[in-house]
Amino acid sequence: LESSLLTQPWASVRFGESTFLAKACFRDTGYILLISDLSSVWYESADAEAVAQRSKELNKRLTVHVSSFLNHLCNLMCPLLAGQPGATTAFSCHCSASSLRLHVKSELSGLPFYWDFHCCPAPLEMVFRHLVRPLIKMNLALQCQVQELISLLLQKDAEIEDYSESGATLSRDRLRTEPFQEETFQQNFVAK
């Protein structure tokens, strides 16, 4: 499950007044949820047996196969992670330094459905693998992209200057631009 979670994108979710980043992966054999407020990271990984046990405790009137519970949880969480929580589903969150509990209230087969995600602090290796390493890689990729764009702008300025020196003029004066100044651009970007 955790390797499948690596391919899932982070999504911004709100519970009450708090905003979190979250990602999840659901299968017939269990689920894994990773959630962060950018100062702490919590996770829960539950196999089918743990889901069956918790579903009996929270939903005494429901008797469905554990895969149906997991499928229903997936159908509740995926719209939330896509920014479109279901109108009939309520989420609430209670967090502390040592735990995060995400409570879900919905319906399944016309009966009330409750679920609690019991999240504990994520191990450092998991935080590194799912949050830190991807952020560093993305930062490096964006730095390379900025350098390529700066190089292209400087090449275009040189091309325009060559045209101007050979007597070419703009047919529309509104298209005229000032030559790109990398240092000024970097200073303005940092200032913003």
Disulfide bonds with the S-S distance in Angstrom:
none
